[in-house]
Amino acid sequence: MNCFVKSFAYFTLTIAALGNAQATGQTAQSTSQKPLTNDDVIAMVHKKLPESVIVSAIQARPGKFNTSTNELIRMNASGVTEAELNAMLAASKKGYSGAASTPSAASTPADPAPSASAMPTSKSLPRVVVNVGSATQELKLEKTQLAETKTKPSSMKSLASDSTVTQAMQAGVSTATYGAASHMNSGIGGSAIQQGGGIFSSVMSHRTPTVTYVWGVPGPVSINILQSSKPSFTLDFSRTLGISPEDYEPAIVKLTPAQSTCRVVGATQGKADIRSSPAADWQMYSHFLEERVASTPQKLGPGKYKIAANAELAPGEYGIVLRPVSKGKKFSGGDVARAQGDGLMFDAIWTFQISDEAE
């Protein structure tokens, strides 16, 4: 009888152990298969994981992505690149989002919520308000697109006529993410945050050559049309994440239309692989080509300015940009390509057009 009891007890313990092992294995499997979310991708970007690694993770794991217009804009502003956004869109189209294997919230521990300091919000992004008489209107942030060419930056006109530049800009605006963002409308012009950071690369030799990087705004004209030749602008970038507001001040630049494709903002030279470098060692503004409009920024506080042109603006295309106070400021090519931190500041632009009938 005792032997029977002992055998039965041993059998019971064995079954229980096997059951616990199976449950543990199922929990581990369900945890490993937890679908990626928008915030997971943003977290990887903020940890500065290589773009190729993030894209591979999106392609390899199930994803529960929100690809609405507002979310695409938020992720773009958070530094998620075009390739990463396209990978998320492709994963959603393949049916990974909301897959049946997705564990329920009750059975899977929730990820810790990102801290407020790590997540860019509309309140932390740079803001610009245009003032025309007594009327005011906030302009929407646009992000310049980056193109690469072998043409030396001798003049804005030569860059605007460079087919390599215009093809790169055209390729950038054809992405699904840009198409979603461009449907946003608001106020004076309603220009949405545009997709930035697309690079058009040519065949390179084994040595890293010096190339010209060109910043441009997609589209031949701004949809922010002003009927005054004497607008003023108020800027607030005091709460922008990852930068020192004292390092920047606003400027007004004239834009050069390029073959009905884009408007060239400016250009500089750099190594062909500089965009993949996380090190802040690129003095890209020390020899930057742009068409500055004479103006005197009025500092209202750290990261807060008011600016207006010293003379009436002639009809044409213009932009408000943020430029380093010191020409010797160094940038990370990776941040510029991702439009994050100091890269976001330099890539940001608020375009407007002075109409032919402006007074």
Residue, then its C-alpha position, 0 to 999 in steps of 0.5 A: m500500500n505504501c509503495f502504491v501511494k509513493s508511486f502515485a505521488y511520484f506520478t502526480l509530481t511528474i505530471a505537474a512538473l511537465g505541465n509547468a514546463q509546458a506552460t513556461g514554454q508557452t509563456a516564453q513562446s507567446t512573449s517572443q512572438k509579441p507583435l511589434t508596435n509603432d512605439d517599439v519601432i520608435a524606441m529602437v530608433h531612439k536607441k540608435l539601432p541601425e536602420s537595417v536592423i530595425v527593418s529586419a526586425i519589422q520583417a521578421r516579427p509579427g507587427k501590430f502597426n497603426t498606419s493612419t495618417n496621424e501615426l505616420i506623421r508622428m513616427n516620421a517626426s520621431g525619426v523613423t526613416e522612409a525605409e522603416l515606415n515602408a517596412m511597416l506598411a508592407a507588414s500591415k499589407k501582408g496581414y501581420s497586424g492583429a495576427a491570430s497569434t497575438p497574445s491577449a493583453a491579459s496573458t502578456p505583460a504590457d511594455p512599459a510606457p515610453s517616458a514623456s521625455a523620450m517621445p516627441t509631441s506636437k508641443s515639443l516640436p519647433r513651432v512657427v506662427v506667421n503674423v500679417g497685420s492683426a491676423t495670425q496663423e500657425l504654419k505646419l512643420e515641413k521637413t526638407q528632403l536630402a538628395e546626393t549629387k556629384t555636382k559641386p555647390s557653386s550656385m543654387k541655379s546649377l543645383a536646381s537644374d541638376s537632373t540627379v537632384t530632381q530625380a531624387m526629390q521626385a522619388g522621395v515624394s512618390t512614397a506611400t508615407y508622403g502620399a498619406a501626409s500630403h492629404m492633411n490640410s490646415g489654415i493658410g496653407g496646411s502643408a503637412i510634415q513631409q517625408g524627409g531623409g531620402i537619399f539618392s545614391s550613385v555608384m561609388s568607388h572603393r574610396t569614400p568620395t566627397v559628394t554634394y548634399v542638397w536640401g529641398v522641399p518637395g513640390p514646385v510651390s508652397i501652398n501657404i500663399l501670403q498677400s502681404s510683402k511684410p509678414s513677420f514670424t514668431l518662433d518657439f523651439s524652446r522645448t524641442l528634445g535633444i537640442s540646446p535652444e541657444d545653439y540656433e536662431p531663425a533665418i529667412v531663405k529664398l527657395t529656388p524652384a527646380q524643374s517643377t519638382c521641388r524647391v532647393v533650400g541649400a547645399t553643402q559637401g561631405k563624405a558619401d558615407i557621412r549620413s550613416s555616421p552617429a558621430a557628431d563630426w560633420q561641420m556641414y554649415s561651415h560652407f553651406l550654400e543658401e540664399r539668405v534674406a537680410s533680416t534681424p532676428q529678435k530674441l524673446g527668450p531661449g529658443k523664442y524669436k520674432i523675425a521679419a525681413n529688413a525690406e519688402l519681400a519680392p514675389g516668390e518662394y521662401g522658407i523660415v529655417l533654423r540655423p546654428v549660431s556658430k558656423g562651426k557647429k558639428f552634426s551627426g550625419g545619422d541624425v540629419a538623415r533621420a531628422q532627429g535632434d540637431g538633424l531635425m532642427f536643420d531639416a525643419i522648414w516652414t515654407f510660404q509664397i509671396s503672391d504677385e498681388a502682395e501689398 
